[in-house]
Amino acid sequence: MFKWFPEIVFPSQLRAAGVLGMNARNYDIIAHNNKRRLYPLVDDKVQTKALANKIGINTPRLIGVIEVQNKVDNFLELVKNFDEFVIKPAHGSGGKGVLVIKKYTDKEFVTASEKVLSYNEVYQHISNILSGLYSLGGQYDVAIIEEMVHFSNQFQDYSFQGIPDVRVIVYQGYPAMAMMRLATRESSGRANLHQGAVGVGIDIQTGKAISAVQHNRPISIHPDTGANLMGLQVPLWREHLEIAVKGYDMTGLGYLGADIVLDKFRGPMMLELNARPGLAIQIANNRGIRNILKNIHNNYPRGLDWEERLNYVLGVAKS
């Protein structure tokens, strides 16, 4: 799993190395920093988007929302002025239920991975979203239709077909750890580590790659493009972190994951926030996060606004 444990790994070794486990994350971090009443602010993507737009965080534009089954027939009317669009569940997680349509007619729809779907298949997908097939806890859901993010040429050598994204862990208002998720042929163009995407640890101050993994194993070359992953540097890094730290002010969640994409035309955009971000980011960074969180809690200043917190982490001197 980690380079410093090449063979058998014991829980005590992981704790000593500062690795945060699932139980510790749930009870020591999430329970103490995230009030349950705040979860709907990030679990409901419609609400998240509205809050983000209110404070000036860039997000993909909302085309429409389908809330009930008898409105599914109208989805073509909603997208008639758009050449491409994305359908996703408002309460989904882990990228489940997200359907990217890059071109279509009344009868056929072409996905980002070049799969051709019929009208009935897209109709059924929206119906499945409403039934709660992809939602947290299987609750009834609503379908969001929003504009498609456009692949930035700056990542053309680092991701196979799909749009890469940046995950930033924010703790008590400070960016603590970051990674970029890169699509592969195996992941079918999706930036999902569990499906075979590449995770690249990103230095929080510079936006440069520091390590990379696929299926939890260290790699240095993208398996499909052949690009040297250690040459990756995220453009507009400060702007990415700005979105992440504003997520704390927007929601009040003391521990969150911010997922951010770089659009070719509109720059960094917030895709979603997560009140229960996973722990694979530690593997991508080849480093445990527990001691980083402890240092933030014990030593970072309180009472700063988002810009002051960001400057503190980046080491920017006061003007």
C-alpha positions as a Markdown table, in Angstrom:
| # | Residue | x | y | z |
|---|---|---|---|---|
| 1 | Met | 0.0 | 0.0 | 0.0 |
| 2 | Phe | 2.6 | 2.5 | 1.1 |
| 3 | Lys | 6.3 | 2.6 | 0.1 |
| 4 | Trp | 7.4 | 2.6 | 3.7 |
| 5 | Phe | 5.5 | -0.7 | 4.3 |
| 6 | Pro | 6.5 | -3.0 | 1.4 |
| 7 | Glu | 5.4 | -6.2 | 3.0 |
| 8 | Ile | 3.0 | -7.1 | 5.9 |
| 9 | Val | 1.3 | -4.0 | 7.4 |
| 10 | Phe | 0.0 | -3.9 | 11.0 |
| 11 | Pro | -2.5 | -1.3 | 12.3 |
| 12 | Ser | 0.0 | -0.1 | 14.8 |
| 13 | Gln | 2.5 | 0.6 | 12.0 |
| 14 | Leu | -0.1 | 2.6 | 10.1 |
| 15 | Arg | -1.0 | 4.7 | 13.1 |
| 16 | Ala | 2.7 | 5.3 | 13.9 |
| 17 | Ala | 3.1 | 6.6 | 10.3 |
| 18 | Gly | 0.2 | 9.0 | 10.7 |
| 19 | Val | -2.3 | 7.1 | 8.4 |
| 20 | Leu | -5.9 | 7.9 | 9.1 |
| 21 | Gly | -8.2 | 4.9 | 9.1 |
| 22 | Met | -11.9 | 4.7 | 8.5 |
| 23 | Asn | -13.0 | 4.5 | 12.2 |
| 24 | Ala | -10.7 | 7.3 | 13.2 |
| 25 | Arg | -11.9 | 9.4 | 10.3 |
| 26 | Asn | -15.6 | 8.8 | 11.3 |
| 27 | Tyr | -15.3 | 9.2 | 15.1 |
| 28 | Asp | -12.3 | 11.5 | 15.6 |
| 29 | Ile | -12.6 | 13.8 | 12.6 |
| 30 | Ile | -16.0 | 13.8 | 11.0 |
| 31 | Ala | -18.1 | 13.5 | 14.2 |
| 32 | His | -16.2 | 16.3 | 15.9 |
| 33 | Asn | -16.1 | 18.7 | 12.9 |
| 34 | Asn | -19.2 | 18.1 | 10.8 |
| 35 | Lys | -22.6 | 18.8 | 12.3 |
| 36 | Arg | -25.3 | 16.5 | 11.0 |
| 37 | Arg | -27.6 | 19.4 | 10.2 |
| 38 | Leu | -25.1 | 20.7 | 7.7 |
| 39 | Tyr | -24.9 | 17.5 | 5.6 |
| 40 | Pro | -27.8 | 18.4 | 3.3 |
| 41 | Leu | -25.7 | 21.4 | 2.1 |
| 42 | Val | -23.4 | 19.0 | 0.3 |
| 43 | Asp | -25.5 | 15.9 | -0.1 |
| 44 | Asp | -28.0 | 17.8 | -2.3 |
| 45 | Lys | -26.2 | 19.0 | -5.4 |
| 46 | Val | -28.9 | 21.5 | -6.3 |
| 47 | Gln | -28.6 | 23.1 | -2.9 |
| 48 | Thr | -24.8 | 23.0 | -3.1 |
| 49 | Lys | -24.8 | 24.7 | -6.6 |
| 50 | Ala | -27.1 | 27.4 | -5.4 |
| 51 | Leu | -24.9 | 28.2 | -2.3 |
| 52 | Ala | -21.8 | 28.2 | -4.4 |
| 53 | Asn | -23.2 | 30.6 | -7.0 |
| 54 | Lys | -24.4 | 32.9 | -4.3 |
| 55 | Ile | -20.8 | 33.5 | -3.0 |
| 56 | Gly | -19.2 | 33.5 | -6.5 |
| 57 | Ile | -17.8 | 30.0 | -6.7 |
| 58 | Asn | -17.6 | 28.9 | -10.4 |
| 59 | Thr | -19.7 | 25.8 | -11.1 |
| 60 | Pro | -21.1 | 24.1 | -14.3 |
| 61 | Arg | -24.2 | 26.0 | -15.4 |
| 62 | Leu | -27.6 | 24.4 | -14.5 |
| 63 | Ile | -29.8 | 23.6 | -17.5 |
| 64 | Gly | -32.7 | 22.1 | -15.6 |
| 65 | Val | -34.0 | 19.8 | -12.9 |
| 66 | Ile | -36.4 | 16.9 | -13.3 |
| 67 | Glu | -38.2 | 16.2 | -10.0 |
| 68 | Val | -41.0 | 13.8 | -10.9 |
| 69 | Gln | -41.6 | 11.0 | -13.3 |
| 70 | Asn | -44.2 | 12.7 | -15.5 |
| 71 | Lys | -41.7 | 15.4 | -16.3 |
| 72 | Val | -39.1 | 12.9 | -17.8 |
| 73 | Asp | -40.7 | 13.2 | -21.2 |
| 74 | Asn | -39.8 | 16.8 | -21.3 |
| 75 | Phe | -36.0 | 16.3 | -21.0 |
| 76 | Leu | -35.4 | 16.9 | -24.7 |
| 77 | Glu | -37.2 | 20.2 | -24.4 |
| 78 | Leu | -34.9 | 21.2 | -21.5 |
| 79 | Val | -31.7 | 20.6 | -23.6 |
| 80 | Lys | -32.9 | 21.8 | -27.0 |
| 81 | Asn | -30.6 | 24.8 | -26.9 |
| 82 | Phe | -27.5 | 22.8 | -25.9 |
| 83 | Asp | -25.3 | 20.6 | -28.1 |
| 84 | Glu | -24.0 | 18.6 | -25.1 |
| 85 | Phe | -25.0 | 18.1 | -21.4 |
| 86 | Val | -24.6 | 16.0 | -18.3 |
| 87 | Ile | -27.3 | 14.2 | -16.4 |
| 88 | Lys | -26.6 | 13.4 | -12.7 |
| 89 | Pro | -28.5 | 12.5 | -9.5 |
| 90 | Ala | -28.8 | 15.4 | -7.0 |
| 91 | His | -28.0 | 13.0 | -4.1 |
| 92 | Gly | -25.5 | 10.7 | -5.8 |
| 93 | Ser | -22.0 | 9.9 | -4.6 |
| 94 | Gly | -18.8 | 8.5 | -6.1 |
| 95 | Gly | -19.8 | 9.5 | -9.6 |
| 96 | Lys | -22.6 | 7.0 | -9.7 |
| 97 | Gly | -25.4 | 7.8 | -12.1 |
| 98 | Val | -23.5 | 10.5 | -14.0 |
| 99 | Leu | -24.2 | 10.4 | -17.8 |
| 100 | Val | -22.3 | 12.6 | -20.1 |
| 101 | Ile | -23.9 | 13.2 | -23.5 |
| 102 | Lys | -21.5 | 14.9 | -26.0 |
| 103 | Lys | -23.9 | 14.8 | -29.0 |
| 104 | Tyr | -27.4 | 13.6 | -29.8 |
| 105 | Thr | -30.4 | 13.5 | -32.0 |
| 106 | Asp | -34.0 | 12.8 | -31.0 |
| 107 | Lys | -33.3 | 9.1 | -31.2 |
| 108 | Glu | -29.6 | 8.5 | -30.4 |
| 109 | Phe | -27.3 | 9.9 | -27.7 |
| 110 | Val | -23.5 | 9.5 | -27.8 |
| 111 | Thr | -21.7 | 9.4 | -24.5 |
| 112 | Ala | -18.2 | 10.7 | -23.6 |
| 113 | Ser | -16.9 | 7.1 | -24.1 |
| 114 | Glu | -18.5 | 6.9 | -27.6 |
| 115 | Lys | -21.3 | 4.5 | -26.5 |
| 116 | Val | -24.5 | 5.1 | -28.4 |
| 117 | Leu | -27.7 | 5.1 | -26.3 |
| 118 | Ser | -31.3 | 5.1 | -27.5 |
| 119 | Tyr | -33.9 | 7.6 | -26.3 |
| 120 | Asn | -35.5 | 4.9 | -24.2 |
| 121 | Glu | -32.2 | 4.1 | -22.5 |
| 122 | Val | -31.6 | 7.8 | -21.5 |
| 123 | Tyr | -35.3 | 8.0 | -20.5 |
| 124 | Gln | -34.8 | 4.9 | -18.3 |
| 125 | His | -31.6 | 6.4 | -16.8 |
| 126 | Ile | -33.4 | 9.5 | -15.7 |
| 127 | Ser | -36.2 | 7.3 | -14.2 |
| 128 | Asn | -33.6 | 5.3 | -12.3 |
| 129 | Ile | -32.2 | 8.5 | -10.8 |
| 130 | Leu | -35.7 | 9.5 | -9.7 |
| 131 | Ser | -36.3 | 6.1 | -8.1 |
| 132 | Gly | -33.1 | 6.5 | -6.0 |
| 133 | Leu | -31.0 | 3.9 | -7.7 |
| 134 | Tyr | -27.9 | 6.1 | -7.4 |
| 135 | Ser | -28.7 | 8.2 | -4.3 |
| 136 | Leu | -27.3 | 8.0 | -0.8 |
| 137 | Gly | -29.5 | 5.5 | 1.2 |
| 138 | Gly | -31.7 | 4.8 | -1.8 |
| 139 | Gln | -33.9 | 7.8 | -1.2 |
| 140 | Tyr | -36.1 | 9.2 | -3.9 |
| 141 | Asp | -34.0 | 11.7 | -5.9 |
| 142 | Val | -34.2 | 14.4 | -8.6 |
| 143 | Ala | -32.2 | 14.5 | -11.8 |
| 144 | Ile | -29.9 | 17.5 | -12.6 |
| 145 | Ile | -29.1 | 18.4 | -16.1 |
| 146 | Glu | -26.1 | 20.8 | -16.4 |
| 147 | Glu | -23.6 | 22.0 | -19.0 |
| 148 | Met | -20.7 | 19.7 | -19.9 |
| 149 | Val | -17.2 | 20.5 | -18.7 |
| 150 | His | -14.8 | 20.9 | -21.6 |
| 151 | Phe | -11.4 | 19.1 | -21.5 |
| 152 | Ser | -8.5 | 21.4 | -21.0 |
| 153 | Asn | -5.7 | 21.0 | -23.5 |
| 154 | Gln | -3.2 | 21.3 | -20.6 |
| 155 | Phe | -4.2 | 17.8 | -19.5 |
| 156 | Gln | -4.3 | 16.1 | -22.9 |
| 157 | Asp | -1.2 | 13.9 | -22.2 |
| 158 | Tyr | -2.3 | 13.0 | -18.7 |
| 159 | Ser | -5.8 | 11.6 | -19.0 |
| 160 | Phe | -7.4 | 9.1 | -21.3 |
| 161 | Gln | -10.6 | 10.6 | -22.8 |
| 162 | Gly | -12.3 | 11.6 | -19.6 |
| 163 | Ile | -12.0 | 14.9 | -17.7 |
| 164 | Pro | -9.5 | 14.8 | -14.8 |
| 165 | Asp | -10.4 | 16.3 | -11.5 |
| 166 | Val | -8.7 | 17.6 | -8.3 |
| 167 | Arg | -9.8 | 16.5 | -4.8 |
| 168 | Val | -8.7 | 18.8 | -2.0 |
| 169 | Ile | -9.2 | 17.8 | 1.6 |
| 170 | Val | -10.1 | 20.9 | 3.7 |
| 171 | Tyr | -9.7 | 20.8 | 7.5 |
| 172 | Gln | -11.0 | 23.6 | 9.7 |
| 173 | Gly | -10.9 | 25.9 | 6.7 |
| 174 | Tyr | -7.3 | 25.0 | 5.6 |
| 175 | Pro | -6.4 | 22.9 | 2.6 |
| 176 | Ala | -4.6 | 19.8 | 4.0 |
| 177 | Met | -4.0 | 17.4 | 1.2 |
| 178 | Ala | -4.7 | 17.1 | -2.5 |
| 179 | Met | -4.7 | 14.7 | -5.4 |
| 180 | Met | -5.6 | 14.6 | -9.1 |
| 181 | Arg | -7.6 | 11.7 | -10.5 |
| 182 | Leu | -6.8 | 10.9 | -14.1 |
| 183 | Ala | -9.0 | 8.7 | -16.4 |
| 184 | Thr | -7.7 | 5.6 | -18.1 |
| 185 | Arg | -8.9 | 3.2 | -20.7 |
| 186 | Glu | -9.6 | 0.7 | -17.9 |
| 187 | Ser | -11.7 | 3.3 | -16.0 |
| 188 | Ser | -13.7 | 3.9 | -19.2 |
| 189 | Gly | -12.7 | 7.6 | -19.2 |
| 190 | Arg | -14.0 | 8.2 | -15.7 |
| 191 | Ala | -11.8 | 9.7 | -12.9 |
| 192 | Asn | -12.7 | 7.0 | -10.4 |
| 193 | Leu | -9.9 | 5.3 | -8.6 |
| 194 | His | -11.9 | 2.2 | -7.8 |
| 195 | Gln | -12.5 | 1.6 | -11.6 |
| 196 | Gly | -8.8 | 1.9 | -12.5 |
| 197 | Ala | -8.2 | 5.7 | -12.7 |
| 198 | Val | -4.8 | 7.0 | -11.7 |
| 199 | Gly | -4.4 | 9.0 | -8.5 |
| 200 | Val | -1.7 | 11.6 | -8.4 |
| 201 | Gly | -0.6 | 13.2 | -5.1 |
| 202 | Ile | -0.3 | 16.9 | -5.4 |
| 203 | Asp | 1.9 | 19.2 | -3.3 |
| 204 | Ile | -0.5 | 21.5 | -1.5 |
| 205 | Gln | 1.7 | 24.6 | -1.9 |
| 206 | Thr | 2.9 | 24.3 | -5.5 |
| 207 | Gly | 0.3 | 22.1 | -7.3 |
| 208 | Lys | 3.0 | 19.8 | -8.6 |
| 209 | Ala | 2.8 | 16.0 | -8.7 |
| 210 | Ile | 4.7 | 14.2 | -5.9 |
| 211 | Ser | 3.7 | 10.6 | -6.4 |
| 212 | Ala | 1.1 | 8.5 | -8.3 |
| 213 | Val | -0.7 | 5.2 | -8.0 |
| 214 | Gln | -3.1 | 2.9 | -9.9 |
| 215 | His | -4.9 | 0.2 | -7.9 |
| 216 | Asn | -2.9 | 1.3 | -4.9 |
| 217 | Arg | 0.4 | 0.5 | -6.6 |
| 218 | Pro | 3.1 | 3.2 | -7.3 |
| 219 | Ile | 3.5 | 4.2 | -11.0 |
| 220 | Ser | 5.2 | 7.0 | -12.7 |
| 221 | Ile | 3.9 | 6.7 | -16.3 |
| 222 | His | 0.3 | 7.0 | -17.4 |
| 223 | Pro | -0.7 | 3.5 | -18.6 |
| 224 | Asp | -2.4 | 4.7 | -21.7 |
| 225 | Thr | -0.8 | 8.0 | -22.8 |
| 226 | Gly | 2.7 | 7.2 | -21.7 |
| 227 | Ala | 3.0 | 10.6 | -20.1 |
| 228 | Asn | 5.5 | 11.1 | -17.2 |
| 229 | Leu | 3.1 | 11.7 | -14.3 |
| 230 | Met | 5.9 | 13.4 | -12.2 |
| 231 | Gly | 5.9 | 16.2 | -14.8 |
| 232 | Leu | 2.3 | 17.1 | -14.0 |
| 233 | Gln | 1.5 | 20.5 | -12.5 |
| 234 | Val | -2.0 | 21.8 | -12.0 |
| 235 | Pro | -2.5 | 25.2 | -13.7 |
| 236 | Leu | -4.2 | 28.0 | -11.8 |
| 237 | Trp | -3.4 | 26.1 | -8.6 |
| 238 | Arg | -4.3 | 29.0 | -6.3 |
| 239 | Glu | -7.7 | 29.3 | -7.9 |
| 240 | His | -8.3 | 25.6 | -7.3 |
| 241 | Leu | -7.5 | 26.0 | -3.6 |
| 242 | Glu | -9.6 | 29.2 | -3.4 |
| 243 | Ile | -12.7 | 27.2 | -4.4 |
| 244 | Ala | -11.8 | 24.5 | -1.8 |
| 245 | Val | -11.3 | 26.8 | 1.2 |
| 246 | Lys | -14.5 | 28.8 | 0.3 |
| 247 | Gly | -16.3 | 25.5 | 0.6 |
| 248 | Tyr | -15.7 | 25.6 | 4.3 |
| 249 | Asp | -17.1 | 29.1 | 4.6 |
| 250 | Met | -20.1 | 28.1 | 2.5 |
| 251 | Thr | -21.0 | 25.0 | 4.5 |
| 252 | Gly | -19.4 | 25.3 | 7.9 |
| 253 | Leu | -18.1 | 21.7 | 7.5 |
| 254 | Gly | -14.8 | 21.4 | 9.3 |
| 255 | Tyr | -13.7 | 18.3 | 7.3 |
| 256 | Leu | -14.7 | 18.1 | 3.6 |
| 257 | Gly | -13.5 | 17.1 | 0.2 |
| 258 | Ala | -13.8 | 19.6 | -2.7 |
| 259 | Asp | -13.9 | 18.2 | -6.2 |
| 260 | Ile | -12.7 | 20.7 | -8.8 |
| 261 | Val | -12.3 | 20.5 | -12.6 |
| 262 | Leu | -10.4 | 22.8 | -15.0 |
| 263 | Asp | -12.7 | 23.8 | -17.9 |
| 264 | Lys | -11.1 | 24.8 | -21.1 |
| 265 | Phe | -13.1 | 28.0 | -21.3 |
| 266 | Arg | -14.2 | 28.8 | -17.8 |
| 267 | Gly | -11.2 | 27.8 | -15.7 |
| 268 | Pro | -11.5 | 25.9 | -12.4 |
| 269 | Met | -15.0 | 24.9 | -11.4 |
| 270 | Met | -16.4 | 23.2 | -8.3 |
| 271 | Leu | -18.1 | 19.9 | -9.2 |
| 272 | Glu | -19.2 | 19.0 | -5.7 |
| 273 | Leu | -18.4 | 18.9 | -2.0 |
| 274 | Asn | -18.3 | 15.8 | 0.2 |
| 275 | Ala | -18.8 | 15.6 | 3.9 |
| 276 | Arg | -17.3 | 12.1 | 4.1 |
| 277 | Pro | -14.3 | 12.2 | 1.7 |
| 278 | Gly | -12.5 | 8.9 | 1.3 |
| 279 | Leu | -9.0 | 8.0 | 2.4 |
| 280 | Ala | -7.4 | 6.9 | -0.8 |
| 281 | Ile | -5.9 | 10.3 | -1.1 |
| 282 | Gln | -3.3 | 9.2 | 1.4 |
| 283 | Ile | -2.1 | 6.4 | -0.9 |
| 284 | Ala | -1.9 | 8.8 | -3.8 |
| 285 | Asn | 0.3 | 11.1 | -1.7 |
| 286 | Asn | 2.3 | 8.2 | -0.2 |
| 287 | Arg | 1.7 | 9.9 | 3.1 |
| 288 | Gly | -0.7 | 9.7 | 6.0 |
| 289 | Ile | -3.0 | 12.7 | 6.7 |
| 290 | Arg | -3.5 | 12.2 | 10.5 |
| 291 | Asn | -0.5 | 14.3 | 11.5 |
| 292 | Ile | -1.3 | 17.0 | 9.0 |
| 293 | Leu | -4.8 | 17.4 | 10.5 |
| 294 | Lys | -3.3 | 17.4 | 14.0 |
| 295 | Asn | -0.9 | 20.2 | 13.1 |
| 296 | Ile | -3.6 | 22.3 | 11.6 |
| 297 | His | -5.8 | 21.8 | 14.7 |
| 298 | Asn | -3.0 | 22.6 | 17.2 |
| 299 | Asn | -0.9 | 25.3 | 15.4 |
| 300 | Tyr | -2.8 | 27.1 | 12.6 |
| 301 | Pro | -4.3 | 30.5 | 13.5 |
| 302 | Arg | -8.1 | 30.9 | 14.1 |
| 303 | Gly | -10.4 | 33.7 | 13.0 |
| 304 | Leu | -8.9 | 34.3 | 9.6 |
| 305 | Asp | -11.0 | 34.8 | 6.4 |
| 306 | Trp | -10.7 | 32.5 | 3.5 |
| 307 | Glu | -8.0 | 34.5 | 1.7 |
| 308 | Glu | -5.9 | 34.8 | 4.9 |
| 309 | Arg | -6.1 | 31.1 | 5.5 |
| 310 | Leu | -5.1 | 30.4 | 1.9 |
| 311 | Asn | -2.2 | 32.8 | 2.1 |
| 312 | Tyr | -1.1 | 31.2 | 5.3 |
| 313 | Val | -0.9 | 27.7 | 3.7 |
| 314 | Leu | 0.8 | 29.1 | 0.6 |
| 315 | Gly | 3.3 | 31.1 | 2.6 |
| 316 | Val | 2.3 | 34.4 | 1.1 |
| 317 | Ala | 3.5 | 37.4 | 3.1 |
| 318 | Lys | 1.0 | 40.0 | 4.3 |
| 319 | Ser | 0.8 | 43.1 | 2.2 |
